[in-house]
């Protein structure tokens, strides 16, 4: 069909997170997976899909997406293995263009009928499959489930054995003249169980210090030198009793690291000063506008081959650039190597992670 420029098969990933950069960060992460040797992902592309409305006359929704091209089942296996990715996406939709259906009837009923008509007959009955729907847009799921039921398929949102994926969209600028329906699967629950996946993500989000845990995990995966396991780590905080310092201590200790919370202004704290050149890694939390004037102390605390990881909360864009420049200049003065400034999936829109 005209206007279809996606790879022949693959997985569409959509994030509901706010922030203009989230789709770009997701694409960057997938590209890194490829560069680290994940062969299932053959290409990474960003697209803005115009999702078809669920009823005639409804408004379309523009959905920024990332498409991981490759054999859909192999790509799914690779993506489902990433806990970092689990926390960052709202919808995951495998597809195969050979199962593409095009029609020009602007209604959810027509979409559902077109999907079910195009399915192999053995997907509907006779193989013991119980189907669950996962559609983008989600409003289409009810319609497809009803049409499948009328066609004799067993359908259940919870007691299912397979998941059928549907992506309903239309080429930009086509109006209601053309609607494209891409389907994937049905895939067995052993391969992909989005219900369990989302429950796992929700459970992780409800744990104490979940945001810090997510950030620590992503930094360790993408920068192996920052893997905390078995290391002695100093967490530079506003004070020994700061909530953020205690949170990092809890998260890192659970990963079998030896952790000390080090006040930024050690002279104001009672007790012995921290040992020099004792730490494999320093973690520095930089509050909005607060550039610590302790770069020399950072250098003294780290072992010669140690690594520094700073999480900067930059606030407004112009001010954030100024703060970052001041911070990097301060570290350069004290012989730190050239830093890497990253905008990770676990970062907020105005946060940056700096690895030195």
N, C-alpha and C positions, 0 to 999 in steps of 0.2 A: 504493500500500500504506500501511497505517496506520503512523504513527510516522516517516514519511519527511519531514523538514523541511529538507532541503538545497535550495539553489537548483536550478532546472530543469537547468542544466548548469554545468560549471566544472571546477576542479582541486582535489583534496584534497592538502594538504601535511602531511607527518608528519615530525617531527624526533625523532631518537633521543638527542639531547643531554640530559644530566642537568641538572636545575635546574627548579624550578617555574615560572620566569618565561619559559622559552624560547618557549613557544607564544604568549604575550602579545607578546614582542618580535618574533616573526615576523609576527603580525597587524599590529603597528604599522608594520613595514617595508612590508608590502603596501599598507596604507592610505596611506602616504607616496607610494608609486608612483602611486596613483590621484590624489592631490592634485597630483603633479607632471605630470599630464596623460596618464597611461596609461589610455586609454579602454577597452581590452579588459577590464580588471578592473572589473566593474560593482558588486561588493559584496565585503566581507571579513567573514567570520564565524568564530567559534571554536566548535568542537563537540568533544564527547567521544564517540567512537564505540565501541560494544561490538563488537569484532571477533569474528566467529563462530569457534569452535574448529574445528580441522581434522578432528576425529573425534568421534563421539558420546560424550558424557560428559566431554569435555575442558573445561578452564576457559576462559572468555572472557577477552579482554585488553582493558582500557580504554585507548584510544589518543587522547590529546589531539591534535587536528588543527586546521588552519586551512583554510578553504574559500574560494578565490577564485572568485566567481561570474561567469559570462559565457559567451560561446560558447567551448567548450572549446579548439578549435584556436587561436583568437586569444589566449586566455589563456596557452596553452602557449608560443607564440612570445614573448610578453612576458616570461614567467618564465625561459625558457631564455637570454635575453639578459643576465641579471643574474649576474655572477660572485659578487657578495656573497651572493646566494641559494644559489648552487651549494654554497657551503661550509657551509650552515646546515641543510640538510634531508636526511632519510634516504630518504624515499619521496615520489614525486610521481605522482598518479593522476588523470588526466582522466576524466570520466564524462559521461553524458547520461541523465537520468532516463527518457527515452523508451525506453531500452534496459534498464530495470529489470526484474529477474525476482524474484518472491517464491515461496518454497516453505517447507515445514515438515519437511523430512527432514534431521536433524542429522548430516550426514556430508560429508566432503570429496568423496567420489565423487558424491554427489547435487549438490553445488555445481557441480562441474566439468561434469556432464551437463546441468544447467540452463543453464549459460553457453553451452555449445556448441550445444545445441538452439535457443537463442534467436538465434544468430548468423545473419546473411544467408548464404545458400548460397555466394555468390561470395566470401565471406571464407575459405572452406574449400578451395576448389579452382578451377582454371580461370583465375585471373588472375596466376599466376606469383608469388604472395606466399609468402614464407617467414616464418613467425610466431615471435616471441619473446614470452614471457609476463612480465608484471610485475604481481604480485598483492599485495594487502594483505588478510590476512596473507600473508607470503611462503611459508608452508608449503603454500599452495594451488597454487603454480606447477607443481609436479610433477604434480599430479592433472589440471590443465587441459591441460598439454602432452600427457599420455597420452591424454586423451579426444579432443583435436584430431587426434592421430595416427591414432586408430582411425576418426575421421570422414573421413580422407582428406586432411587438411591437411598441408602441409610445415612442419616445426617444427625450429628450431635456436636454441641460446642464443647463438651467435656469428655465423654466416653468415646473418643474417636480413635481410629487407627491410622488415618492418613489426612493430610492437609492439602487442599486445593487452593492455589494462589491465582488471583486475578488482578491485573492492572488495567484500569479503564481510563483512557486519555484520548486526546484528539490533537492533531497537528496544529501548531500555533497559527492563528489567522484563518483557520478553515471554517469558523462558525460552527453550525450544526451539520455541515455538509458531510463530515466524515468522523467516525468514532472508531478507535482502535482498541481491541481487547487482546491483551497478552496473557496467556495462562502458563502456569508452571505446575507440574505434578499430575496427579496426586503423589506427594512424597510421604513415606512412612514416618510414623511418630518417632521411631528409633533414630531417624536422621535429623528431623527437625520438629521440635515441640515448642512452639512459641509461647504457649500457655505456661509451661514450666520455666522457660527462659525468662519471661517477664516476672514471674513469681520470685525467681532467684534474684533478679535485679532489684525488685521492690524490697526483698528481705535484706539485701546488702545495704540499700539506701537507708533502711531503718536502724542499722547498727550504729553504736556510738562512733563518732569521728569518721563517718563514712566518706565525707568529701576529702579529708586528708588521706584516708586509706586509698581512695581511688587515685589520688594524685601520686602518692608514693609508688603504687603499683605501675602506673603508666610511665613514670620517669624511669623506673628500674627496667621496664621492658624495652623502652626506646633508647635508653642510654645505659648499657650494661655496667659501666663504671659506677653508676649510682645504685646498683643493687645493694640493699642494706644488710643482707643476710650474712651473719658472722663478722660484721664490721664494728669498729668503735666509732660512734657518731656523736658529734656535738650539735645540739639544737640551740642556736643563738636566739634568745627570746627577750622580751622586755624585762622580765624578772624570772626568778626561779619558779615562782608560783603561778605564772601566767597560764591561762586556759589553753592557749595554743601550744605552749611548751609541753604541758601535761598531755595534750592530745597526741602530739608527735611521739612523746615518750611511750605512750600506750601502744600506738600502732607499730612503732619500730621494734619495741621489745617483743611483741608477738611474732615478729619475723626473726627472732634470735639475734638481734643486734644489742650491743652494749651502748646505753644511751646516757648522756649527761645533758642536762638543761643548763645552758651558760647564759647568765644575764648580759645584756649589751653593755651595761655600765657596771663592771665587776667591782669598781671601787666603792659603790654604794651598797654592796652586798657583804654580809658577814661571811666568814669562812675563807679557806685558802683559795688562791687564784687557780684557774684551770692550768693543767700542765701544758707546757709548750710542745708543739709538734707531736701531739698525742693522738690526733684523730685521722681516721681514714676518710672521713666525710664530714662536712659541715652543712647544716640546713639553716638557712637564714630566712626569716619571714619579714618582709618589708612592707610596713603599713603604708596606706595612702599618704604620699608626700614625705615619708620619714626615711631619708637616706642615712643609714647609720654611718657615723664618722669613726668607724672602728675597722677600716680595711687592714690596717697594720696588725690589729689583733687577730683578724681572720687568718692572715698569713702565718702568724706565730702559732696558732692553734693547730693548723693542718700539718700532716706529714708532707715531706717533699713531693710525693706522688699522690697526695690527697686530692679530693674533688669537692667543690663547693656548689651547692644547689640552692638558689634563691628563688622564692616565690614572691613576685612583686605585684602589689595591688596598686595599679597606677591611676585609677580614677579617670578624669577627663583626658582626652587624647593629647592635646598640646602639653598639658602639665606632665602627663605620663612620659612623653618623649624627653622632656627636660630632666625628669627624675632619673630615667634610665641612663641618659648621657652622663649625668653627674656620678651615678653609681659605677658605671663602667670605667670612667676616667679615674675614679678613686682606686679601683682594683688594679688598673694598669700601672698606677704609680707604685704599687707595692708588688710588682713583678708577677702578677697573675697572668696566665696565658690568655689568649684571645677567647672571649666568652662566646657561647652559643645562646642566642635568645630564641625561645620557642613559645608558640601559642598552642598548648596541648589541648586535647579533647576535655580533660578534667579541669582546665582553667576556665574561669568566667570570661566574659567578653572583654573586660578591661584588665584582666590578669595577664602576666607573662611569667614564664619559667626561664631562669637564666642558669646555665650550666657552665662552670669555670673549672 
